[in-house]
Amino acid sequence: MQLNRWEKAAIAVFIVLTGMRLFLSGYLGLGDDEAYYWDWSRHLQLSYYDHPAMVAWLIKAGTSIFGQNAFGVRIFGAISYALTGALLWKLALEIFKNRTTAAITFLLYTTAPIFAIGGILMVPDAPMSIAWTAVTFLVWRILGDGDSRWRTWILAGIALGLGLISKYTIVLLAFSVVLLLLTERECRKEFVRPKLWVTMLIAAVLCFPIIAWNIQYDWPTLKFHLHDRQTGGGGANFTRWGQYWASQAVALGPALFLVVLATGVVAARRFQDRRWRFLLVLSAPTFLIFTAQALYAEFKPHWPAPAYTLMFIGVAEWGRQGFGFAAQSTQKTARIAIAALVLAIVVPLNVVFHVGCVWPVIPKLARAFGAGATWDPKFDPTNDMYGWEKAAEEAKKIREEFAQRGERLPFLSSSRYQLVSQLAFVTQERVWRVSPGRDQYTFWQTADDMNAIRGEPSIFITDNRFERDPRNDNIFESCEPRPPLDVYRGTELARRFHIYVCKGYRGIQ
C-alpha cells in the first residue's frame, strides 16, 4: 500500500520523537512521582494508597530486565504511549474510513505537549491510556460497526478492568459509555441483555486486587480520592479555575486547545451523526467533570488529558473537511492557516520541553519575557530530575564522619514522599518519612519499624520546594544544620538542599 504524505509525515515524526524520548528516558533522572512509583515496585502489593498497582508491576518488570535505572523504570511507559498512538490511529480509521484523518490524529497525539511529556515519564496514565483507547475502540466496534460478538464484549471488559487497575480515571469512561448507550434507542436494549453485564462483571473481577487491599486497610483509597482530595480546595476559587484553563492551554498549546474546544461545538451540532456523537459523548463528561472539579479543589493539569485523545479524531476530520468552509479554495486556506497556527505553538512547546530536560531553557525564557522578575527554580519542572546524586554524596560524607568517630551510622530521612523516594532511588536504600502526613509510606512504616529507629541518629534532607526544619517538629533530640547544598545546571540554580544532622529520633509527635 502506497503511503500518502500525511502517513509518511506521521511515521517520520513518530520515529524521531520516539528515538529522542527513549534516549531521554535513560539520560534523565526520575521525576518525583516516578521515584515514588519505583519505591512501590520494591514493595509489590495488590494496590496502593494513591493509585492501583499496575504502574508498580510494570516498573518491576522493566527494572528486572534493564536494571535499577531510569531506563528500566520508564521503558514500559514509552511502550504504552506508542501502543496508545497506534490504537488511536486505527480507531480514527475505523470511524471515518479516511487514512488522512487517521494520520493527522496520530500526529496530534504524538506532538501535543501533554502527551509528549507522557511519552517519557512512567506514571499510571501510561498503562491506562492503552486501556482507555482499547475500550473506545471495542465500543465503536460494537455500537458503530455492529460487531456484537461475545468475544468483542469480553475483550472490552478485560480492557476496562486493566484500565481500572491502572488508574481510577477510567471510571469516567465507563460512565460515558453508559451515557452513549442511553442516547440511542437500539442501544438501550443492551441494558437487558447479558453481554453488557458480563462485560461489567469481568471488569469488576479484575478489580479484585484494589478491593482486597482496601478492605485490609479500611478503604483509605476511597477516602483519599472522594473526600480528602476534594475538600482541601477552600471552596469555589476563580483564580485557581483560571489557572486550570491556562494549564490546559499549555498542555495542548493554546491554538490546538482552542481548536479542540471548537471541535467539541462542531460535534454537538452534528450530534445526529453517530460518529460525532460517539466522539462527543465519550470525551465531554471527563473534560467537564475535571473542569468543574478544578473550581472547588486542587487539580493537576494532566487529569483531563484522556478526553482530548478522541477529540483529536474530530479535529483531524473537521480539518480535513476544511473546518466548515464551503469553497474548496477557502477550505485549503483555512487548513493551512489553522495547521500553521497549531504548529507555531505545538512545535516550540515540544522543543522547549525536550531541550529544557537537558539544558535549563525555561528560566532563560522566563527572564526574557519577564525582564526583572525574580525566578524561582521550583517553577521549572525539569529540575525535579536533577541533583539527587549530590545529596546522596553529601550523606555519604556525613556517614564517613560518624564512622571515623566510631558512632552508629545515621539513617536517611525526609518530610515528603517526593524527597523520600528520590533519595531512596539514588541511594538504593530505605529512606524514612519522619514528618506528619499520609501517603504510601504510612502503610509501610509500621509501629514496630518506627520503634526500631527510636533513639537513632539521622540525616534529614529537604529542598527549596518542600522546606521543613525538623527542629520545629520536635522529632529529634537535637539537629545541627549543614550549609545549604546548591545544585546548578550550567549557571542556573536548579535546587537547594537543606541538610540536618540529627541525634536521637523521638518519633512523630
C-alpha positions in Angstrom: 0.0 0.0 0.0 1.3 3.4 -1.0 1.5 5.8 1.9 0.2 9.3 1.5 2.1 12.4 2.6 0.3 12.6 5.9 1.0 9.0 6.7 4.7 9.4 5.8 4.9 12.6 8.0 3.2 10.8 10.9 5.6 7.9 10.8 8.7 10.1 10.4 7.7 12.3 13.3 6.9 9.2 15.5 10.3 7.7 14.7 12.2 10.9 15.5 10.3 11.7 18.7 10.3 8.1 20.0 14.1 7.8 19.5 14.6 11.1 21.3 12.3 10.1 24.2 14.0 6.7 24.6 17.3 8.5 24.8 15.9 10.9 27.4 14.3 8.1 29.3 17.8 6.7 30.1 19.6 10.1 30.3 17.4 11.9 32.7 16.9 11.3 36.4 13.4 10.3 37.6 10.6 12.7 38.3 9.3 12.8 41.8 6.2 10.7 41.1 8.3 8.2 39.1 10.6 7.7 42.0 7.6 7.2 44.3 6.2 4.5 42.0 9.7 2.9 41.7 9.7 2.6 45.5 6.3 0.9 45.2 7.9 -1.6 42.9 10.3 -2.6 45.7 7.2 -3.4 47.9 4.9 -5.1 45.5 1.3 -5.1 46.7 -2.2 -5.7 45.3 -2.8 -1.9 45.3 -1.6 1.3 46.9 -2.9 4.3 48.7 -2.8 6.7 45.8 -3.3 4.5 42.8 -3.8 0.9 41.7 -0.8 -1.3 41.3 -0.2 -1.6 37.5 2.4 1.1 37.4 4.4 -0.7 40.1 4.1 -4.0 38.4 5.3 -2.6 35.1 8.3 -0.8 36.7 9.2 -4.0 38.5 9.2 -5.8 35.1 11.3 -3.1 33.5 13.9 -2.9 36.2 14.1 -6.7 36.3 15.1 -6.7 32.7 17.1 -3.5 32.4 18.3 -2.9 36.0 17.6 -0.4 38.7 18.0 2.7 36.5 15.8 5.3 34.9 15.5 3.5 31.6 14.3 0.3 33.4 11.8 2.4 35.2 10.4 4.1 32.1 10.6 1.6 29.3 7.1 0.2 29.6 5.8 3.8 29.8 7.3 4.5 26.4 5.9 1.3 25.0 2.4 2.2 26.5 2.3 5.5 24.8 3.5 4.1 21.4 0.8 1.4 21.5 -1.8 4.0 22.5 -0.9 6.1 19.5 -1.2 3.0 17.2 -4.6 2.2 18.6 -5.8 5.7 18.2 -4.7 5.7 14.5 -6.6 2.5 14.0 -9.7 3.9 15.8 -9.7 7.1 13.7 -9.5 4.9 10.5 -12.4 2.7 11.7 -14.7 5.7 12.5 -14.1 8.0 9.4 -12.7 5.5 6.9 -10.1 8.0 5.9 -6.3 7.4 6.0 -5.5 11.2 6.2 -7.8 11.7 9.2 -6.1 8.8 10.9 -2.6 10.0 10.2 -3.4 13.6 11.4 -5.0 12.2 14.6 -1.8 10.3 15.3 0.3 13.4 14.6 -1.7 15.5 17.0 -1.4 12.8 19.7 2.3 12.4 19.2 3.2 16.1 19.2 0.7 17.6 21.8 2.9 18.7 24.7 0.9 16.9 27.4 1.4 13.6 25.6 5.0 14.4 24.6 5.8 14.7 28.3 3.9 11.5 29.0 5.9 9.7 26.3 8.9 10.0 28.6 7.5 9.5 32.1 6.4 6.3 33.7 3.1 7.2 35.5 -0.3 5.4 36.0 -1.6 7.3 33.0 0.7 5.3 30.7 -1.0 1.9 31.0 -4.4 3.5 31.5 -4.0 5.2 28.1 -3.8 1.9 26.3 -6.8 0.6 28.2 -8.8 3.8 27.6 -8.2 3.7 23.8 -8.8 -0.1 23.6 -12.2 0.3 25.4 -13.2 3.1 23.0 -12.0 1.0 20.0 -14.0 -2.0 21.1 -17.1 0.1 21.9 -17.0 1.5 18.4 -16.7 -2.0 17.0 -19.9 -2.9 19.0 -22.0 0.1 18.5 -20.6 1.7 15.4 -19.8 -1.4 13.3 -22.4 -3.7 14.7 -19.8 -6.3 15.9 -21.8 -7.7 18.8 -19.9 -11.0 19.2 -19.3 -12.3 22.7 -15.5 -12.0 22.1 -15.7 -8.3 21.5 -17.7 -7.6 24.6 -15.4 -9.8 26.7 -12.3 -8.0 25.4 -14.0 -4.7 26.3 -14.5 -6.0 29.8 -10.9 -7.1 30.1 -9.6 -3.7 28.7 -11.8 -1.8 31.2 -10.6 -4.0 34.1 -7.0 -3.5 33.2 -7.7 0.2 33.0 -9.2 0.2 36.5 -6.1 -1.4 38.0 -4.0 1.2 36.2 -5.8 4.4 37.2 -9.3 5.2 38.6 -9.9 8.0 36.0 -11.2 5.3 33.6 -14.3 5.1 35.6 -15.4 8.3 33.8 -15.1 6.4 30.5 -17.3 3.6 31.8 -19.8 6.3 32.8 -19.6 7.9 29.4 -20.2 4.5 27.7 -23.4 4.2 29.7 -24.5 7.7 28.5 -23.7 6.7 25.0 -25.9 3.6 25.2 -28.7 5.8 26.5 -28.5 8.2 23.5 -29.8 5.6 21.0 -33.0 3.6 21.2 -31.4 0.4 19.8 -28.5 0.6 22.2 -30.8 0.9 25.2 -31.7 -2.7 24.7 -28.2 -3.7 25.8 -29.2 -3.0 29.4 -31.5 -6.0 29.4 -29.1 -8.3 27.5 -26.4 -10.4 29.2 -23.4 -9.2 27.3 -23.2 -5.7 28.9 -23.5 -7.1 32.4 -20.9 -9.9 31.7 -18.6 -7.2 30.5 -19.0 -5.2 33.7 -18.6 -8.3 35.8 -15.3 -9.1 34.1 -14.1 -5.6 34.8 -15.2 -5.9 38.4 -13.4 -9.2 38.9 -10.2 -7.7 37.6 -10.6 -5.0 40.3 -10.2 -7.7 43.0 -6.6 -6.5 43.9 -7.9 -3.0 44.6 -10.8 -4.2 46.7 -8.7 -6.7 48.7 -6.1 -4.2 49.6 -8.6 -1.5 50.6 -10.6 -4.0 52.8 -7.3 -4.8 54.6 -6.7 -1.1 55.4 -10.3 0.2 55.8 -10.8 1.8 52.4 -8.1 4.5 52.5 -8.1 5.0 48.7 -11.8 5.7 48.6 -11.5 8.2 51.4 -8.5 9.9 49.8 -10.0 10.3 46.3 -13.6 11.0 47.2 -13.1 13.1 50.3 -9.6 14.2 51.4 -8.5 15.3 47.9 -11.7 17.1 47.2 -12.1 19.1 50.5 -8.8 20.9 50.7 -9.5 23.5 48.0 -11.3 26.0 50.2 -14.5 26.2 48.1 -15.0 28.0 44.8 -11.8 29.7 43.7 -11.9 31.5 40.4 -8.2 32.3 40.5 -7.4 28.6 40.6 -10.0 28.0 37.9 -8.2 30.5 35.7 -5.0 28.6 36.4 -6.7 25.4 35.3 -7.8 26.9 31.9 -4.3 28.3 31.5 -2.8 24.9 32.3 -4.9 23.2 29.6 -3.8 25.8 27.0 -0.2 25.0 27.8 -0.9 21.2 27.9 -2.1 21.2 24.3 -0.7 24.5 23.1 -3.2 27.5 23.0 -4.1 27.2 19.4 -4.7 23.4 19.5 -6.7 23.8 22.7 -9.0 26.3 21.1 -9.4 24.1 18.0 -10.3 21.2 20.3 -12.9 23.2 22.1 -14.3 24.4 18.8 -14.4 20.8 17.6 -16.5 19.9 20.6 -19.0 22.5 19.5 -19.0 21.0 16.0 -19.5 17.5 17.4 -22.5 18.8 19.4 -24.0 20.4 16.2 -23.5 17.1 14.4 -24.9 15.0 17.2 -27.3 13.1 15.0 -24.3 11.6 13.2 -23.3 8.5 15.2 -19.6 9.1 14.6 -19.6 12.6 16.1 -22.0 11.6 18.8 -19.6 8.8 19.8 -16.6 11.2 20.0 -18.5 13.8 22.0 -20.2 11.6 24.5 -17.1 9.6 25.3 -15.0 12.8 25.7 -17.2 15.6 27.1 -18.0 14.1 30.6 -14.4 13.6 31.5 -13.4 17.1 30.5 -16.5 18.7 32.1 -16.1 16.8 35.4 -12.4 17.8 35.8 -13.2 21.4 34.7 -15.9 21.7 37.4 -13.7 20.0 40.0 -10.9 22.5 39.4 -13.2 25.3 40.6 -13.6 23.7 44.0 -10.5 21.7 44.7 -6.9 21.3 43.7 -6.1 19.9 40.3 -3.3 18.6 38.2 -3.0 19.7 34.5 -2.9 16.2 33.1 -6.1 14.9 34.6 -8.4 15.8 31.7 -5.9 14.5 29.1 -7.7 11.3 28.2 -10.7 13.4 27.0 -8.6 15.0 24.3 -7.5 11.8 22.5 -10.9 11.2 21.0 -11.4 14.8 20.2 -8.2 14.7 18.2 -10.0 12.4 15.8 -12.7 15.1 15.4 -10.1 17.8 14.9 -8.4 15.8 12.2 -11.6 15.0 10.4 -13.0 18.6 10.7 -9.7 19.9 9.5 -9.6 17.6 6.5 -13.0 18.9 5.6 -11.8 22.5 5.6 -13.1 23.5 9.1 -16.6 24.1 7.7 -15.7 26.4 4.8 -17.7 25.6 1.7 -15.4 26.8 -1.2 -12.6 24.4 -2.0 -10.0 27.2 -2.2 -11.2 28.6 1.1 -11.0 25.2 2.7 -7.4 24.8 1.7 -6.6 28.3 3.0 -8.3 27.5 6.3 -6.5 24.2 6.7 -3.1 25.8 6.1 -3.9 28.8 8.4 -5.0 26.6 11.3 -2.3 24.0 10.8 0.3 26.8 10.8 -1.3 28.3 14.0 -1.2 24.9 15.7 2.3 24.1 14.7 3.5 27.6 15.7 2.6 26.7 19.3 2.9 22.9 19.4 6.4 22.7 17.9 8.0 25.4 20.1 6.5 23.9 23.2 7.9 20.5 22.3 11.3 22.0 21.6 11.2 23.9 24.9 10.3 20.8 26.9 12.7 18.4 25.2 15.6 20.8 25.2 14.6 22.0 28.7 15.1 18.5 30.0 18.8 18.6 29.2 19.5 22.4 29.2 17.8 25.0 31.5 16.0 26.9 28.8 12.8 27.5 30.9 14.3 30.1 33.3 16.0 31.8 30.4 12.8 32.2 28.6 11.0 33.3 31.7 13.5 36.1 32.2 13.3 37.0 28.5 9.6 37.5 28.7 9.5 38.9 32.2 12.5 41.2 32.5 13.4 42.0 36.1 11.2 39.3 37.5 12.6 37.0 40.2 12.9 33.4 39.1 12.3 30.6 41.5 13.8 27.3 40.3 10.8 25.3 41.7 8.8 26.6 38.7 10.9 24.6 36.3 9.5 21.0 36.5 12.6 19.6 34.7 14.6 20.4 37.8 12.9 17.6 39.6 15.2 15.2 37.6 18.5 16.8 38.8 20.7 17.0 41.9 19.8 13.9 43.9 23.2 12.3 43.5 24.8 15.3 45.1 22.6 15.0 48.2 23.5 11.3 48.3 27.2 12.1 48.1 26.8 14.6 51.0 25.0 12.0 53.1 27.8 9.6 52.4 30.4 12.1 53.6 28.4 12.7 56.8 28.2 8.9 57.5 32.0 8.7 57.0 32.4 11.3 59.7 30.2 9.2 62.0 32.3 6.1 61.2 35.6 7.8 62.0 34.2 8.7 65.4 33.1 5.2 66.0 29.4 6.2 66.2 26.3 4.4 64.8 25.6 5.4 61.2 22.6 7.6 60.8 19.6 6.6 58.8 18.3 8.8 55.9 15.0 10.7 56.4 12.9 13.4 54.9 9.5 15.1 55.2 7.7 14.3 51.9 7.2 11.3 49.7 8.8 13.2 46.8 12.0 13.6 48.7 12.0 10.2 50.4 11.5 8.3 47.1 14.1 10.3 45.2 16.7 9.8 47.9 15.8 6.1 48.0 16.3 5.7 44.3 19.8 7.3 44.2 21.0 5.5 47.3 19.1 2.3 46.7 18.4 2.0 50.4 15.4 2.6 52.7 14.7 6.2 53.5 12.2 7.2 56.2 9.4 9.7 56.1 9.5 11.2 59.7 7.2 14.1 59.3 3.4 14.2 59.7 1.4 13.2 56.6 -0.4 10.4 54.8 0.9 8.6 51.8 2.0 5.1 50.9 4.9 5.3 53.4 2.2 5.5 56.1 1.4 1.8 55.4 5.0 0.6 55.2 6.3 2.3 58.3 4.7 0.2 60.9 4.8 0.9 64.6 7.4 -1.8 65.1 9.5 -0.2 62.3 9.3 3.2 63.9 10.2 1.9 67.3 13.3 0.2 65.9 14.8 3.6 64.9 13.9 5.4 68.1 17.0 7.0 69.6 19.0 6.6 66.4 20.8 9.4 64.6 19.5 10.6 61.2 20.5 12.7 58.2 17.4 14.7 57.5 17.2 16.2 53.9 14.7 18.7 52.4 15.0 21.0 49.5 13.8 24.5 48.4 10.4 23.2 47.2 9.5 21.5 50.5 11.5 23.3 53.1 10.9 21.9 56.6 13.0 22.4 59.7 12.9 19.2 61.8 13.6 21.2 64.9 10.2 22.7 64.7 8.6 19.2 64.7 10.3 18.1 67.9 11.0 14.7 66.3 14.7 14.6 67.3 16.6 15.4 70.5 18.8 17.8 68.5 19.6 18.8 64.9 22.5 20.7 63.5 22.0 22.3 60.1 24.7 21.9 57.5 25.4 24.7 55.0 22.9 24.7 52.1 23.9 22.5 49.2 23.2 24.2 45.9 22.8 22.3 42.6 23.4 24.1 39.3 22.6 23.3 35.7 25.1 25.4 33.9 24.8 28.8 35.5 21.2 28.2 36.7 20.3 27.2 40.2 18.3 24.1 40.0 17.9 23.0 43.6 19.0 23.9 47.1 19.2 21.1 49.6 18.8 21.7 53.4 20.6 19.0 55.3 20.4 18.5 59.1 22.5 16.1 61.2 20.1 14.9 63.9 20.5 12.9 67.1 18.0 10.8 69.0 14.9 10.2 66.9 11.8 10.6 69.1 9.0 9.6 66.7 6.4 11.7 65.0 4.7 13.9 67.6 
